Amino acid sequence: MPYYSVFDNLAFQVQGSKVILMGQVVRPSLKSDAAGVVKNVEGVSSVENNIEVLPPSPMDDQLRRALFRAIYSEPQLSRYAQSAVPSIHIIVKSGNVMLEGVADNEADKNLAGLRANGVPNVFSVKNNLVVSAS
């Protein structure tokens, strides 16, 4: 999906032949694009689309940029920015931040949370990063 970015978070659950989509996206079109892609997967009979479209907000957009710079400019975390879609996703809703995705280790997870907490005008940070098992 061409518009999936570091500021979006997509997840799914499978219940038999039904797929439940979850997460948060900045662009409304990404919600429908995700459902369209999943509907075309062989064996899927239905899709429940519970993806939340984040409300447009210039303040949240400004925070997204500041959070991206704060996290990915950190030398220890900069390697995460080298993939097409970095594994640490930054979700901002009304000044509240959720970090979603995968970190290589506990130190990187904690550092990302610390960097996010240091950004001015952020109300709260919930660090949901999962440490990879490898």
C-alpha positions in Angstrom: 0.0 0.0 0.0 1.8 3.1 -1.2 0.5 5.5 1.4 1.2 3.4 4.5 3.8 5.3 6.6 5.5 5.6 9.9 2.5 7.6 11.2 0.1 4.7 10.6 -0.4 1.5 12.4 -2.2 -1.5 11.0 -3.0 -4.8 12.7 -5.3 -7.7 12.1 -6.9 -10.8 13.7 -8.1 -13.8 11.9 -11.3 -15.7 13.0 -11.8 -18.6 10.7 -12.2 -17.0 7.2 -13.0 -13.6 8.7 -10.3 -10.9 9.1 -10.7 -8.1 11.6 -8.6 -5.0 10.7 -7.5 -2.7 13.5 -5.1 0.2 14.0 -5.0 3.9 13.2 -4.3 5.8 10.0 -3.8 9.4 9.0 -5.4 9.1 5.5 -9.0 7.9 5.2 -8.2 6.3 1.9 -5.7 3.9 3.6 -8.5 2.5 5.7 -10.5 1.5 2.6 -7.3 0.4 0.7 -6.4 -2.0 3.5 -9.8 -3.6 3.4 -9.6 -3.9 -0.3 -6.3 -5.7 -0.2 -7.4 -8.1 2.5 -10.7 -8.9 0.7 -8.7 -10.2 -2.3 -6.7 -12.6 -0.2 -7.6 -16.2 -1.0 -9.7 -17.8 1.8 -11.0 -14.6 3.2 -14.8 -14.6 3.3 -15.3 -11.3 5.1 -13.5 -8.2 6.5 -14.5 -6.3 9.5 -12.8 -2.9 9.2 -12.2 -1.4 12.6 -9.3 0.9 11.5 -9.6 4.3 13.1 -9.0 7.4 10.9 -7.2 9.9 13.0 -8.9 13.4 13.0 -7.1 16.1 11.0 -5.1 18.4 13.2 -2.3 20.8 12.3 -1.0 20.5 15.9 -0.8 16.7 15.7 0.9 17.0 12.3 3.5 19.3 13.9 4.0 16.8 16.7 4.4 13.9 14.2 7.3 15.7 12.5 8.9 16.6 15.9 8.5 13.1 17.2 10.0 11.6 14.0 13.0 13.9 14.3 13.4 13.3 18.1 13.3 9.5 17.7 15.1 8.9 14.4 17.8 11.5 14.8 19.0 9.6 17.9 22.2 7.7 16.7 21.2 4.5 18.4 17.7 4.6 16.7 18.6 6.0 13.3 19.0 2.6 11.7 15.3 2.0 12.1 14.6 4.9 9.6 16.5 3.1 6.9 13.7 0.8 5.8 10.9 1.9 3.5 8.5 1.9 6.5 10.4 2.1 9.8 9.4 -0.5 12.4 8.7 2.1 15.1 5.4 3.7 14.3 4.4 7.1 15.7 0.6 7.5 16.3 -0.6 10.9 17.5 -4.1 11.7 18.5 -5.0 15.0 20.2 -1.5 15.4 21.5 -1.4 11.9 22.9 1.3 9.6 21.5 1.4 5.8 21.0 4.6 4.1 19.8 3.7 0.9 18.0 5.8 -1.7 16.2 9.0 -3.5 16.9 12.3 -2.6 18.5 15.4 -4.8 18.4 16.0 -4.7 22.1 14.7 -3.3 25.4 17.2 -0.5 25.4 16.0 0.8 22.0 12.4 0.5 23.2 13.1 2.5 26.3 15.1 5.1 24.4 12.4 5.7 21.9 9.9 6.2 24.7 12.3 8.7 26.4 12.9 10.6 23.2 9.1 10.8 22.6 8.5 12.0 26.2 11.0 14.8 25.6 9.1 16.4 22.8 7.3 19.7 23.8 3.5 19.8 23.7 3.1 16.0 24.0 0.4 15.2 26.6 1.2 11.5 27.1 3.3 8.7 25.6 2.2 5.1 25.6 5.1 2.9 24.6 3.6 -0.3 23.0 6.8 -1.3 21.2 7.4 -5.0 21.2 11.0 -6.3 21.5 11.8 -8.7 18.7 12.6 -12.3 19.7 15.6 -12.6 17.4 
